[in-house]
Amino acid sequence: MSVEKRDTVVVDGMALASELRERLAREVSDLVADGRRAPRLAVVLVGDNPASASYIKGKRRACARAGIDSLEEDLPESATEAQVLAVIERLNADPGVDGILVQLPLPKQIRALVVTEATSPEKDVDGLHTQNAGRLLAGLPGLRPCTPLGILEVLARHRVPIEGANAVVIGRSILVGKPIALLLLERNATVTMCHSRTRDLAAVCREADILVAAAGSPLLVKGDWIKPGSAVIDLGVNVIDGRQTGDVDFDAALGVAGLLTPSRGGVGPLTITMLLHNTLQAYRRRMAP
């Protein structure tokens, strides 16, 4: 199948994230100048996973630049579920903590769902508590998962029309697939959710004005799966022969998609940015008279 060649806008997620963080920093600075305390994010790390430690270092640095206080609760790899829950209970009760993030993955003896459910919904800056998920489903205000919020920022910044658009989401995880489908539906897109058992996935994708690939399958989306001029959001983080690649064949998508996020430096930088956004939102709701 031949595809129309056109100029593709490749999203610079780092630049967008930097701009949004500067705006957050101004908001926090105004709060402090008004005599209020700074928002505070607590991060819980269990074990010594190098990737997790690196992510937390990045979050700590991002908090500092935005003027948001951060604290870390480090537990050993051998920590029990009860010990982790005790830390969360203490943070839930701490009036000086606005957001709580438990870094995943957790050691095998600790159930992620139990930990998520133990976190106060008002401090659940990951937006994964079932109460927050239920509020999203019901169309009620609440904290939303960070990566889907980052996707919305990309679409908004590049003025991609959502209302009335055909949106296709590949992947049904609670982290990305399900929440971004609901957020797009909330904004009046016509949403199709796809997964590993979707029949003729290529044909479904070709109808998408907005295509979100979050399947965790390297190079799944081919160039001839893409509707010319569409917005293609690649959430895949896969490694092939030591090289990071996404769920979309980036090179094949160039010249076909109107807007394209790269696997590295696309939506990723916005995820931490939206974590800061959620921390500030949680702070405002808790401090409101």
C-alpha positions as CSV (number, residue, x, y, z in Angstrom):
1,M,0.0,0.0,0.0
2,S,1.5,3.4,-1.0
3,V,1.3,6.2,1.5
4,E,1.3,10.0,1.0
5,K,4.6,11.7,1.9
6,R,4.4,14.9,3.9
7,D,6.3,16.9,6.5
8,T,6.1,15.3,9.9
9,V,6.3,17.4,13.1
10,V,8.5,15.4,15.6
11,V,7.6,16.3,19.1
12,D,10.3,17.7,21.4
13,G,9.1,16.5,24.7
14,M,12.1,17.9,26.6
15,A,11.4,21.4,25.4
16,L,7.6,21.2,26.2
17,A,8.4,19.7,29.6
18,S,10.9,22.5,30.4
19,E,8.3,25.1,29.5
20,L,5.6,23.5,31.7
21,R,8.0,23.1,34.6
22,E,8.9,26.8,34.4
23,R,5.2,27.6,34.7
24,L,4.8,25.2,37.6
25,A,7.9,26.8,39.3
26,R,6.3,30.3,39.0
27,E,3.0,29.0,40.5
28,V,4.9,27.5,43.5
29,S,7.0,30.6,43.9
30,D,3.9,32.7,44.0
31,L,2.5,30.5,46.8
32,V,5.6,30.7,48.8
33,A,5.8,34.5,48.3
34,D,2.3,34.6,49.7
35,G,3.4,33.1,52.9
36,R,2.4,29.5,52.2
37,R,4.6,26.4,52.5
38,A,5.8,24.7,49.4
39,P,4.0,21.5,48.2
40,R,5.7,18.3,49.2
41,L,6.1,15.0,47.4
42,A,7.1,11.8,49.3
43,V,8.7,9.0,47.3
44,V,8.9,5.5,48.6
45,L,11.6,3.2,47.2
46,V,11.8,-0.4,48.2
47,G,15.1,-2.2,47.2
48,D,18.0,-1.0,45.2
49,N,16.8,-1.4,41.6
50,P,19.3,0.8,39.6
51,A,16.6,2.0,37.2
52,S,14.3,2.9,40.0
53,A,17.0,4.8,41.8
54,S,17.8,6.7,38.6
55,Y,14.1,7.6,38.1
56,I,13.9,8.9,41.7
57,K,17.0,11.0,41.2
58,G,15.4,12.6,38.2
59,K,12.2,13.2,40.1
60,R,14.1,14.7,43.0
61,R,15.9,17.1,40.7
62,A,12.7,18.1,38.9
63,C,11.0,18.8,42.3
64,A,13.9,21.0,43.3
65,R,13.8,23.0,40.1
66,A,10.1,23.5,40.5
67,G,10.4,24.6,44.1
68,I,8.5,21.5,45.4
69,D,9.9,19.9,48.5
70,S,10.6,16.2,48.3
71,L,11.4,13.5,50.8
72,E,12.4,9.9,50.3
73,E,11.5,6.8,52.3
74,D,14.0,4.1,51.5
75,L,13.4,0.5,52.5
76,P,15.6,-2.6,51.9
77,E,14.8,-5.2,49.3
78,S,13.8,-7.6,52.1
79,A,11.1,-5.2,53.5
80,T,7.8,-6.8,54.2
81,E,4.5,-5.7,52.8
82,A,3.5,-4.7,56.4
83,Q,6.5,-2.5,56.7
84,V,5.7,-0.7,53.4
85,L,2.1,-0.2,54.4
86,A,3.2,1.2,57.8
87,V,5.3,3.9,55.9
88,I,2.4,4.7,53.7
89,E,0.0,5.0,56.7
90,R,2.4,7.4,58.3
91,L,2.7,9.5,55.1
92,N,-1.1,9.5,54.7
93,A,-1.4,11.0,58.2
94,D,1.3,13.6,57.7
95,P,-0.3,17.0,57.0
96,G,2.9,18.3,55.5
97,V,2.9,15.6,52.7
98,D,0.7,16.4,49.7
99,G,1.6,13.6,47.3
100,I,2.8,10.0,47.7
101,L,4.6,8.0,45.0
102,V,5.6,4.4,45.5
103,Q,8.2,3.6,42.9
104,L,7.5,0.5,40.8
105,P,8.4,-2.3,40.4
106,L,8.2,-3.6,43.9
107,P,9.9,-6.7,45.2
108,K,7.9,-9.9,44.6
109,Q,6.7,-10.2,48.3
110,I,4.9,-6.9,48.0
111,R,1.6,-6.6,46.1
112,A,1.5,-3.4,44.1
113,L,-2.3,-3.2,44.1
114,V,-2.4,-3.5,47.9
115,V,0.1,-0.7,48.2
116,T,-1.8,1.5,45.7
117,E,-5.0,1.0,47.6
118,A,-3.4,1.9,50.9
119,T,-2.4,5.3,49.6
120,S,-4.8,8.1,50.4
121,P,-6.7,8.9,47.1
122,E,-6.1,12.6,47.9
123,K,-2.3,12.1,47.8
124,D,-2.3,9.5,45.0
125,V,-0.3,11.5,42.5
126,D,0.1,8.5,40.2
127,G,-3.7,8.5,39.8
128,L,-3.9,4.8,40.2
129,H,-6.1,4.3,43.3
130,T,-9.4,2.7,42.3
131,Q,-11.2,5.7,43.7
132,N,-9.4,8.0,41.3
133,A,-9.9,5.6,38.5
134,G,-13.6,5.4,39.3
135,R,-13.8,9.2,39.3
136,L,-12.3,9.3,35.9
137,L,-14.8,6.8,34.6
138,A,-17.6,8.8,36.2
139,G,-16.3,12.1,34.8
140,L,-15.7,13.5,38.2
141,P,-12.6,15.6,39.3
142,G,-9.7,13.7,40.6
143,L,-6.0,12.9,40.1
144,R,-5.2,11.4,36.7
145,P,-2.3,9.1,35.7
146,C,0.7,11.1,34.7
147,T,1.6,9.7,31.2
148,P,-2.0,10.2,29.8
149,L,-1.9,13.8,31.1
150,G,1.4,14.2,29.2
151,I,-0.3,12.9,26.0
152,L,-3.0,15.5,26.4
153,E,-0.4,18.3,26.8
154,V,1.3,17.2,23.5
155,L,-2.0,17.2,21.6
156,A,-3.0,20.6,23.1
157,R,0.4,22.2,22.4
158,H,0.3,21.1,18.8
159,R,-3.4,22.0,18.4
160,V,-4.5,18.5,17.4
161,P,-8.3,18.5,17.3
162,I,-9.7,15.9,19.7
163,E,-13.5,16.6,19.5
164,G,-15.0,14.4,16.8
165,A,-11.7,12.8,16.0
166,N,-11.3,9.0,15.5
167,A,-8.8,8.0,18.3
168,V,-7.3,4.5,18.4
169,V,-5.5,3.3,21.5
170,I,-3.4,0.2,21.3
171,G,-3.0,-1.2,24.8
172,R,-5.3,-1.5,27.8
173,S,-3.1,-1.0,30.8
174,I,-4.3,0.9,33.9
175,L,-1.2,3.1,33.5
176,V,-1.8,4.4,30.0
177,G,-4.3,2.6,27.7
178,K,-7.5,2.7,29.8
179,P,-7.0,6.2,31.2
180,I,-6.0,7.9,28.0
181,A,-9.0,6.3,26.2
182,L,-11.3,7.7,28.9
183,L,-9.7,11.1,28.8
184,L,-10.0,11.3,25.0
185,L,-13.6,10.1,25.3
186,E,-14.2,12.8,27.9
187,R,-13.1,15.3,25.3
188,N,-15.5,14.0,22.7
189,A,-13.3,11.8,20.6
190,T,-14.6,8.6,19.2
191,V,-12.4,6.0,20.8
192,T,-11.5,2.5,19.8
193,M,-9.4,0.4,22.2
194,C,-7.3,-2.3,20.7
195,H,-5.1,-5.1,22.1
196,S,-3.4,-8.3,21.2
197,R,-6.6,-10.0,20.1
198,T,-8.0,-7.2,17.9
199,R,-8.9,-8.4,14.5
200,D,-7.1,-6.7,11.6
201,L,-5.3,-4.2,13.8
202,A,-3.7,-2.5,10.8
203,A,-7.1,-1.7,9.3
204,V,-8.3,-0.2,12.5
205,C,-5.2,2.0,12.9
206,R,-5.6,3.3,9.3
207,E,-8.8,5.0,10.4
208,A,-7.2,6.9,13.3
209,D,-6.8,10.6,13.4
210,I,-5.1,10.1,16.7
211,L,-3.1,6.9,17.3
212,V,-1.8,6.0,20.7
213,A,0.6,3.1,20.7
214,A,1.1,1.7,24.2
215,A,1.3,-2.1,23.6
216,G,4.9,-2.7,24.7
217,S,5.5,-4.4,21.3
218,P,8.6,-3.1,19.4
219,L,7.9,-1.7,15.9
220,L,4.4,-3.0,16.0
221,V,2.9,0.0,14.0
222,K,4.2,0.0,10.4
223,G,4.2,3.1,8.2
224,D,1.3,1.8,6.1
225,W,-0.8,1.4,9.2
226,I,-0.8,5.2,9.7
227,K,-3.4,7.6,8.3
228,P,-1.6,10.4,6.4
229,G,-1.5,13.5,8.5
230,S,-2.6,11.8,11.8
231,A,-1.1,12.4,15.2
232,V,0.9,9.3,16.3
233,I,1.8,9.0,20.0
234,D,4.4,6.3,20.7
235,L,4.6,5.2,24.4
236,G,6.7,2.1,23.7
237,V,10.0,1.7,25.5
238,N,11.6,-1.4,24.1
239,V,15.3,-2.4,23.6
240,I,16.5,-4.2,20.5
241,D,20.2,-5.0,20.2
242,G,21.0,-2.4,22.9
243,R,19.0,0.3,21.2
244,Q,15.8,1.8,22.5
245,T,12.9,1.6,20.1
246,G,9.2,2.3,20.4
247,D,6.0,0.5,19.4
248,V,6.0,2.6,16.2
249,D,8.4,2.2,13.3
250,F,9.7,5.7,13.6
251,D,11.5,5.9,10.3
252,A,8.5,4.5,8.4
253,A,6.2,6.9,10.1
254,L,8.2,9.9,9.1
255,G,6.6,11.6,6.1
256,V,3.3,9.9,6.7
257,A,2.2,11.1,10.2
258,G,1.4,14.8,10.7
259,L,2.7,14.6,14.3
260,L,4.9,12.0,15.8
261,T,6.5,11.4,19.2
262,P,9.8,9.6,19.4
263,S,10.3,6.8,21.8
264,R,13.1,8.7,23.5
265,G,12.4,12.4,24.4
266,G,8.8,12.3,23.4
267,V,6.1,11.8,26.0
268,G,8.6,10.5,28.6
269,P,9.8,13.9,29.9
270,L,6.2,15.0,30.4
271,T,5.4,12.1,32.7
272,I,7.6,13.5,35.5
273,T,6.3,17.0,34.7
274,M,2.7,15.8,35.2
275,L,3.8,14.2,38.5
276,L,4.8,17.7,39.6
277,H,1.5,19.0,38.3
278,N,-0.5,16.4,40.3
279,T,1.5,17.2,43.4
280,L,0.6,20.9,43.1
281,Q,-3.1,20.0,42.4
282,A,-3.2,17.7,45.4
283,Y,-1.7,20.5,47.5
284,R,-4.2,23.1,46.3
285,R,-7.1,20.7,47.1
286,R,-5.8,19.9,50.5
287,M,-5.1,23.5,51.4
288,A,-8.3,25.0,50.0
289,P,-10.5,26.6,52.7
